[in-house]
């Protein structure tokens, strides 16, 4: 009986080793499929193979992160939000994924939820673009005092110089604006809502010192003069 148990145990260990080897081979194969599909420009195959890898690797698979980026770049914001939420269960302070979640929620029109995500993100990153995005949503939701507190904090932060903001000028034209000009412009908009016209004028002037051709800031300043 003892001998039979030993033989059974050895057999089970052998099966486990075989299963692990098989799983490793399957993972390797799917990774090769992904690389080939990327080279051929076939995102549907890439996505399918990533889901297979997640099934093989388990809940902590880093391919969930990759899928979130794929959905975001494809503008599939609902799927990006859901996958980002999955990743954040494992890694709640992942700033890059939290940013994807916030942008996805904003793109879906879920402004309240997007505001919550940007608030969490800004607390983690202390990044002036994240703070600007939060203040913009707070203003949109008529939380003017909160927006003002946020944008004043944003003004004190260092700028990486990597961000530009796109503004709609009219039906046919948009303008790329330096973030350092967009921040005082947003502050001016908030100050107007708070009935602080003198302060708003100074903010628009500051925006134009950064970027003299900022069309919307010029228009706002003209209306206040």
WOHUGI-V261334 format. One record per residue. RES is the residue in three letters. SS is DSSP state (alpha for helix, beta for strand, coil for the rest). BURIAL is b if it has 9 or more other C-alpha atoms within 8 Angstrom, else e. D_FIRST is the distance of its C-alpha to the first C-alpha in whole Angstrom. Layout:
res->RES ss->SS burial->BURIAL d_first->D_FIRST
res->RES ss->SS burial->BURIAL d_first->D_FIRST
This chain:
res->UNK ss->coil burial->e d_first->0
res->UNK ss->alpha burial->e d_first->4
res->UNK ss->alpha burial->e d_first->5
res->UNK ss->alpha burial->e d_first->5
res->UNK ss->alpha burial->e d_first->6
res->UNK ss->alpha burial->e d_first->9
res->UNK ss->alpha burial->e d_first->10
res->UNK ss->alpha burial->e d_first->11
res->UNK ss->alpha burial->e d_first->12
res->UNK ss->alpha burial->e d_first->14
res->UNK ss->alpha burial->e d_first->15
res->UNK ss->alpha burial->e d_first->16
res->UNK ss->alpha burial->e d_first->18
res->UNK ss->alpha burial->e d_first->20
res->UNK ss->alpha burial->e d_first->21
res->UNK ss->alpha burial->e d_first->23
res->UNK ss->alpha burial->e d_first->24
res->UNK ss->alpha burial->e d_first->26
res->UNK ss->alpha burial->e d_first->27
res->UNK ss->alpha burial->e d_first->29
res->UNK ss->alpha burial->e d_first->30
res->UNK ss->alpha burial->e d_first->31
res->UNK ss->alpha burial->b d_first->33
res->UNK ss->alpha burial->e d_first->35
res->UNK ss->alpha burial->e d_first->36
res->UNK ss->alpha burial->b d_first->37
res->UNK ss->alpha burial->b d_first->39
res->UNK ss->alpha burial->e d_first->41
res->UNK ss->alpha burial->e d_first->42
res->UNK ss->alpha burial->b d_first->43
res->UNK ss->alpha burial->b d_first->45
res->UNK ss->alpha burial->e d_first->47
res->UNK ss->alpha burial->b d_first->48
res->UNK ss->alpha burial->b d_first->49
res->UNK ss->alpha burial->b d_first->51
res->UNK ss->alpha burial->e d_first->52
res->UNK ss->alpha burial->b d_first->53
res->UNK ss->alpha burial->b d_first->55
res->UNK ss->alpha burial->e d_first->57
res->UNK ss->coil burial->e d_first->58
res->UNK ss->coil burial->e d_first->59
res->UNK ss->coil burial->b d_first->57
res->UNK ss->alpha burial->e d_first->56
res->UNK ss->alpha burial->e d_first->54
res->UNK ss->alpha burial->b d_first->51
res->UNK ss->alpha burial->b d_first->51
res->UNK ss->alpha burial->b d_first->51
res->UNK ss->alpha burial->e d_first->48
res->UNK ss->alpha burial->b d_first->46
res->UNK ss->alpha burial->b d_first->46
res->UNK ss->alpha burial->b d_first->45
res->UNK ss->alpha burial->b d_first->42
res->UNK ss->alpha burial->b d_first->41
res->UNK ss->alpha burial->b d_first->41
res->UNK ss->alpha burial->e d_first->39
res->UNK ss->alpha burial->b d_first->37
res->UNK ss->alpha burial->b d_first->37
res->UNK ss->coil burial->e d_first->37
res->UNK ss->coil burial->e d_first->40
res->UNK ss->coil burial->e d_first->41
res->UNK ss->coil burial->b d_first->42
res->UNK ss->coil burial->e d_first->46
res->UNK ss->alpha burial->b d_first->46
res->UNK ss->alpha burial->b d_first->47
res->UNK ss->alpha burial->b d_first->50
res->UNK ss->alpha burial->e d_first->51
res->UNK ss->alpha burial->b d_first->51
res->UNK ss->alpha burial->b d_first->54
res->UNK ss->alpha burial->b d_first->56
res->UNK ss->alpha burial->b d_first->56
res->UNK ss->alpha burial->b d_first->57
res->UNK ss->alpha burial->b d_first->59
res->UNK ss->alpha burial->e d_first->61
res->UNK ss->coil burial->e d_first->61
res->UNK ss->coil burial->e d_first->63
res->UNK ss->coil burial->b d_first->60
res->UNK ss->alpha burial->b d_first->60
res->UNK ss->alpha burial->b d_first->58
res->UNK ss->alpha burial->b d_first->55
res->UNK ss->alpha burial->b d_first->56
res->UNK ss->alpha burial->b d_first->56
res->UNK ss->alpha burial->e d_first->53
res->UNK ss->alpha burial->b d_first->51
res->UNK ss->alpha burial->b d_first->53
res->UNK ss->alpha burial->b d_first->52
res->UNK ss->alpha burial->b d_first->48
res->UNK ss->alpha burial->b d_first->49
res->UNK ss->alpha burial->b d_first->50
res->UNK ss->alpha burial->e d_first->48
res->UNK ss->alpha burial->e d_first->46
res->UNK ss->coil burial->e d_first->49
res->UNK ss->coil burial->e d_first->52
res->UNK ss->coil burial->e d_first->54
res->UNK ss->coil burial->e d_first->54
res->UNK ss->alpha burial->b d_first->58
res->UNK ss->alpha burial->e d_first->58
res->UNK ss->alpha burial->b d_first->56
res->UNK ss->alpha burial->b d_first->58
res->UNK ss->alpha burial->b d_first->61
res->UNK ss->alpha burial->b d_first->59
res->UNK ss->alpha burial->b d_first->59
res->UNK ss->alpha burial->b d_first->62
res->UNK ss->alpha burial->b d_first->64
res->UNK ss->alpha burial->b d_first->62
res->UNK ss->alpha burial->b d_first->63
res->UNK ss->alpha burial->b d_first->66
res->UNK ss->alpha burial->e d_first->66
res->UNK ss->coil burial->e d_first->65
res->UNK ss->coil burial->e d_first->68
res->UNK ss->coil burial->b d_first->65
res->UNK ss->alpha burial->b d_first->68
res->UNK ss->alpha burial->e d_first->67
res->UNK ss->alpha burial->b d_first->63
res->UNK ss->alpha burial->b d_first->64
res->UNK ss->alpha burial->b d_first->66
res->UNK ss->alpha burial->e d_first->63
res->UNK ss->alpha burial->b d_first->61
res->UNK ss->alpha burial->b d_first->64
res->UNK ss->alpha burial->b d_first->65
res->UNK ss->alpha burial->e d_first->61
res->UNK ss->alpha burial->b d_first->62
res->UNK ss->alpha burial->b d_first->65
res->UNK ss->alpha burial->e d_first->64
res->UNK ss->alpha burial->e d_first->61
res->UNK ss->alpha burial->e d_first->63
res->UNK ss->coil burial->b d_first->67
res->UNK ss->coil burial->b d_first->68
res->UNK ss->alpha burial->b d_first->71
res->UNK ss->alpha burial->e d_first->70
res->UNK ss->alpha burial->b d_first->68
res->UNK ss->alpha burial->b d_first->70
res->UNK ss->alpha burial->b d_first->73
res->UNK ss->alpha burial->b d_first->71
res->UNK ss->alpha burial->b d_first->70
res->UNK ss->alpha burial->b d_first->74
res->UNK ss->alpha burial->b d_first->74
res->UNK ss->alpha burial->b d_first->72
res->UNK ss->alpha burial->b d_first->73
res->UNK ss->alpha burial->b d_first->77
res->UNK ss->alpha burial->e d_first->76
res->UNK ss->coil burial->e d_first->74
res->UNK ss->coil burial->e d_first->78
res->UNK ss->coil burial->b d_first->76
res->UNK ss->alpha burial->b d_first->79
res->UNK ss->alpha burial->e d_first->79
res->UNK ss->alpha burial->b d_first->75
res->UNK ss->alpha burial->b d_first->76
res->UNK ss->alpha burial->b d_first->79
res->UNK ss->alpha burial->e d_first->77
res->UNK ss->alpha burial->b d_first->74
res->UNK ss->alpha burial->b d_first->77
res->UNK ss->alpha burial->b d_first->78
res->UNK ss->alpha burial->e d_first->75
res->UNK ss->alpha burial->b d_first->75
res->UNK ss->alpha burial->b d_first->78
res->UNK ss->coil burial->e d_first->77
res->UNK ss->coil burial->b d_first->74
res->UNK ss->coil burial->e d_first->74
res->UNK ss->coil burial->e d_first->74
res->UNK ss->coil burial->e d_first->72
res->UNK ss->coil burial->e d_first->75
res->UNK ss->coil burial->e d_first->72
res->UNK ss->coil burial->e d_first->73
res->UNK ss->beta burial->e d_first->75
res->UNK ss->beta burial->b d_first->76
res->UNK ss->beta burial->e d_first->77
res->UNK ss->beta burial->e d_first->80
res->UNK ss->beta burial->e d_first->81
res->UNK ss->coil burial->b d_first->85
res->UNK ss->coil burial->e d_first->86
res->UNK ss->coil burial->e d_first->85
res->UNK ss->coil burial->e d_first->85
res->UNK ss->coil burial->e d_first->85
res->UNK ss->beta burial->b d_first->82
res->UNK ss->beta burial->b d_first->82
res->UNK ss->beta burial->e d_first->80
res->UNK ss->beta burial->b d_first->80
res->UNK ss->beta burial->b d_first->79
res->UNK ss->alpha burial->b d_first->77
res->UNK ss->alpha burial->b d_first->79
res->UNK ss->alpha burial->b d_first->82
res->UNK ss->alpha burial->b d_first->80
res->UNK ss->alpha burial->b d_first->79
res->UNK ss->alpha burial->b d_first->83
res->UNK ss->alpha burial->b d_first->83
res->UNK ss->alpha burial->b d_first->81
res->UNK ss->alpha burial->b d_first->82
res->UNK ss->alpha burial->b d_first->85
res->UNK ss->alpha burial->b d_first->84
res->UNK ss->alpha burial->b d_first->82
res->UNK ss->alpha burial->b d_first->86
res->UNK ss->alpha burial->b d_first->88
res->UNK ss->alpha burial->e d_first->85
res->UNK ss->coil burial->e d_first->86
res->UNK ss->coil burial->e d_first->90
res->UNK ss->coil burial->b d_first->90
res->UNK ss->alpha burial->b d_first->92
res->UNK ss->alpha burial->e d_first->94
res->UNK ss->alpha burial->b d_first->90
res->UNK ss->alpha burial->b d_first->89
res->UNK ss->alpha burial->b d_first->92
res->UNK ss->alpha burial->b d_first->91
res->UNK ss->alpha burial->b d_first->87
res->UNK ss->alpha burial->b d_first->89
res->UNK ss->alpha burial->b d_first->91
res->UNK ss->alpha burial->b d_first->88
res->UNK ss->alpha burial->b d_first->86
res->UNK ss->alpha burial->b d_first->89
res->UNK ss->alpha burial->e d_first->89
res->UNK ss->alpha burial->b d_first->86
res->UNK ss->coil burial->b d_first->86
res->UNK ss->coil burial->e d_first->90
res->UNK ss->coil burial->e d_first->89
res->UNK ss->coil burial->b d_first->87
res->UNK ss->alpha burial->e d_first->89
res->UNK ss->alpha burial->e d_first->87
res->UNK ss->alpha burial->b d_first->88
res->UNK ss->alpha burial->b d_first->92
res->UNK ss->alpha burial->e d_first->92
res->UNK ss->alpha burial->b d_first->91
res->UNK ss->alpha burial->b d_first->93
res->UNK ss->alpha burial->e d_first->96
res->UNK ss->alpha burial->e d_first->96
res->UNK ss->alpha burial->e d_first->96
res->UNK ss->coil burial->e d_first->99
